[in-house]
């Protein structure tokens, strides 16, 4: 049994504040301040290609894959048709994770105006989700309150009435249908009428455009084209669900009245999965193998998270903090074996809940 340390670091006694220096937010906790200065120095020496270019090349590659998918759908044979659905599904996997995630964090470019444009393009028009829900749930809650019980504890991912195999491998097939409902529902609950109309228009127009493209390419009816889109979007939903639960649930959790310093919180409450070429380049490093780095410096692009990873790992270990790394298959076995404790029963309301 691996447990987070119950002891407070000396930095918990210090006053904390945030200093903005360029694109890097420097925390004033001694250990976090030192790490932030290291990351700022790396960012200052990095070229535009390192900061943003690599990730844009990956995004463009997957967007081209969508066009390739449309071309393959035009063939009457089954094999090219299935290959076309594969390309469209991989494109959607990138859009709903890497592209939307980076744009929500304003990590695609320096310009706030352009980041806003990419945010609505990738998240709503192409991803069929709500920018408002993404920002409110992910930026305002998940990041500042990672694994804080009752706030960012990932409890929204729990569906206790579902059996383990149904949840792990069947339920993700509903996510393409639930995404626009959840996104728009969030706006309704917030009573943002104008935004509801705007988001509905963007999601609807995005789906209409994609449906017409599939109809024209494959010579299908609207209903069959929608079915092709839905099945394609299901392709990467199983690993999408898995990474969202593997990287936080089962890790140390904290009482909201006793929240530790940021660096201690993120070191204990986030986990990196081992390198996986498909997931790394489709979902992005910040969501897969550099998740700890992303939680410490969410404004960094995927490529920059990968670049600073050795520095972050060395700093945390030298500071006596954990650096969680696990293989995807290992986490899979762990969750299937301990499904009842992790996904059905709520974790104990104590300062820490262990990771095995």
N, C-alpha and C positions, 0 to 999 in steps of 0.2 A: 504494500500500500504506500503510495507516494502522497504526502500531504504538504499543503502550503504551510510555510512557517507561521505560527501564531504570534510571533514576536513582531513588534513594530520596529521599523528601521529608525535610525536617528533622525532621518529627514522628516519623520512624521511630526516632530516637535517644532519644525521650522515653519515660518510664514511662507505661504505659497502665492505666487502671482505669475501671470503670463506676460512675457515681453515679446512683441512682434518685431522681428528683424527680417525684412524681405519676405520670403515665402516660408521661412522656418519659424515656428512658434517655439520660443525658448521658455522652458519651465524653470522656476527659481529654486526648486528643490535641488540641493547640492549635487546628487548623483544624476538627476535629470538634466540639470543645467550643463554639467560637463558633457553628457551624451549629446545634448542639443547643439552644443558648440562644435562637436566633432561632425555631426551631420550637416550643420550649416557650412562648415569648411568644405566638405565633400561636394555639396550642392553648388557652392561658389566656383569650384574648379571644373564642374561638369559642363559639357556643351549642351546646346539645344537638343541635339540628337539623343543624348543620355537622359535629359530631363523630360522630353516629350516625344522626340522623333521615333524612338523604337516602338513605343506604344501605338503611335499613329500608323506605323508601318503594319503592325499586327491587325489593327482595326480595318485598315484598307484591304489587307489580305482577305479577311473574313467577309468583307462587303463584296469583294470580287467573287468569292465563293458563292454568294447568293445569286449573282448573275450567272455563274457557271451552272448552278442548280436549275435556274429557269431554262437554260439551254438544254440541259439533260432531260428535263421534263417533256421536251418537245419530241423526244424519240418514242416510237410506239412500243419498243421492247421493254420488258419489265426491269431488267438489270440497270440500264441507264436511268429509267424513271426512279428506281429506288436510290440510285446514286445521287440524283437530283434532290430527292427528299433529304438525303443525308447532308448535302451541302447547305440546304436551307435551314435544317435543324441546327447545324454547327454555327451558322451565322446568327441565328436567334440566341443560341447559348452564349455567344460573345456579347451580343447586344444587351441582353438582360443582366449580365454580370459585369464583365470588364468595362464596356463602353458606358453603361448607365452608372456603374459604381464610381468610375473615375470622374465622370462629369458631375455627379452629385457632390463629390469632394472638391470640385474645382481644380482637378489635377491634370486636365488635358492641355491647358495653356495658361499663360499669365493673365490674359485679358478676361476680366469678369464678364464682359458683354458676350464674348465668344463662348465662354464656358456656359453661360445661360442658354445660348442658342443650342449648343451640343446637348445640354441637359434635356431640353424639351424634345429635340429630335430623337435621341437615343431612347430616352425613358418612356415618353408618351407616344410619339408617332410610330416608332419602330418596336418598342418594347411593350406597349399596351399596358403600362402602369402609370401611376401618378407621381409626378415630381414632388408634390406636397407630402404624400405618404412616405416616399423615400427619404425626404429631408427630415420630417418630423420624427419618424420611427428610427431611422438609422443615424442621422447626424445629431439630433437633439437628445435621444434616449440611449441607443445602443452604445455609442462611442464614449460619452462621458460617464455612463453608469454600467459599464461592462461587468456582468456577473454580480451586480448589486441586487439583492433579493427584492422583488416587487417592482423593479425598474428595468434594467437591461439584462435580466437573467435568462433571456432566450425562452421564457415559458410560453411565448406565443407559438413556438414550434411544437409544443406538446399536444397530442391528440389522444388522451388516455383511453378512450373507448376502442381504439383500433388495435388489433393484434400486431405483434412485432413485424411479421413479414408483410402484412398488408400495408402497414405504415411505411416500412423501409423501401418497398419495391412497387407497391400499387398506388398508394395515395399521391405520390409525385405526379402521376398522370393527370391529376385534376388541377395542377398548378397553372397551366396555360389558361384554363377557364376561370380560375379564381383570381388571377392577377388583376384584370380590369375591374372586377367586382370589389375587391378589397381596396384598390386604389381609389376608385370613385366613392366607395362607401366611407372612406376616411374623410374625404372632402365634404360629404354630406353631413357627417357627424360634427365637423368643424363649422358647418353652416356658411360655407364659402360658395355662394350661388354662382358668382361670375366665374370663379375658377372651375366649378363643376361643369359649366357649359363649355369653357375653353378646353378642359381636359377631355371631356366627352367628344368634342369635335376633333381633337388631335388623334385620339385613340381610334375613333370611327373612320376618319380619313385614312389613317395608316393601314388599318385592316382592309379598307376598300381598295386602296392602291395595290396592296400585296395580293388580294383576291383577284383583281383584274389581271395582274401580271401572270399569275398562275393559270387563270382561265385562258388567256391568250396563248401562253406557251404550251400548255398541255391539251388545249381544246376540250376543256372540261366545263361542266355547269358550275354555277356559283356555289351550290351546296357541296359538290365534290371537291371544288377548289378549297373551300373552307376546311373540309375534312383533311385534305393533304396538308394544309397549313397547320392544323391542330396536331396531327400525327408527327409532323416534322418538329414542332415545338416541344413535343414530349421527349425528344431524343436525349437531351442533356438534363432533364429534370430530376432524375434519380441522383446523380452526383451533386446537383445543385442543392437538393435537400440535405444530402449527407454532409457536405462541407459546412452548412449552416449549423448543424448540430454537433458535428465532430469537434469543432474548434473552440467551443465554450462550455457546453453541457458536460458535467462530470469533472470540471476543473474547480478550483477553489471559488467559493462564493462568500459574499460579505454582507453583513448587516448594514443597512443604509445609515444607521446612526454611528457607525464605526468605520467609515470609508478610509482606506489607507491612502498614502501618497500615490500619485498617478503612476510612477514608474513601477512601484511594487504591485499595484493593481493590475496593470497590463502584463507584467512579467508572469504573474500567477494565473491570470484569467484568460489568456489567449494561447493558442497552440498552432504550431506550424505543421502542416502535412508534408511528407517527403516529396521530392521532386517527381512530377508526373508530366511528361511532355504535352499530352492533350489538354489536361486541366490547367497547366501553367500558362499555355498560350491561348486557350479559349476563355477561361474564367479570369486569368490574370494572376500574377505572383502575389499580389496583396491579399487575395482571397484564398490562396492555396498554401504556398511554401514560405510566404513572408508575412503571415498574418500578425504576428507579434510586432514586426516593424511597422506595419500599417496602422496598428492601434496606437503605437507610440507617436507616429508621424503621419497622420491620415492625409496630409496635403501632398505627400510624395506620390509620384506616378509608380506604376508597377515596376518599371525598369529600375527606377531609383531605389525602390524598396529592396530589390535584389542586389543592387550595388552596395547598399549600406548594411546589408545583412551580416557580414562577418564582423563589422565594427559593433553593431548592436549586440550580437551574441557574446562577443568577448567582454563588452562592457558590463552586461548583466551578470555573467558568470563571475567576473572579477569583483563585482559589487556584492556577491553572495546571494544573488537572486536566481530564480529558476529560469530555464529557457526550454519550454516544452516543445519537443519534436516527436512525431509519431508517424508511422506508415499508415496509408489509407486502409489497407487490408487489416492492419492491427486494430484500428479504431472500429472498423466494421465488425470484427469478431467481438470486440469489447461491448459494443452497443447491442448486438443481438443477444449476447449472453446476459447482459445486465439491463435489458430493456425495461423491465418492471421498475427497477430502482431509478433509472435515469429518465424515462419518458412517461411513466404512469404515476408513480408516487412522487409527490413534490419533495425536493431536497429538504433536509432538516434545517430549521431556522437557527443556525449557529453561525459563528464567524466563518468557518471553513467547512467545505464538503470535499472529500478527497477525490483524487484521480488514481485509478489503478493502472 
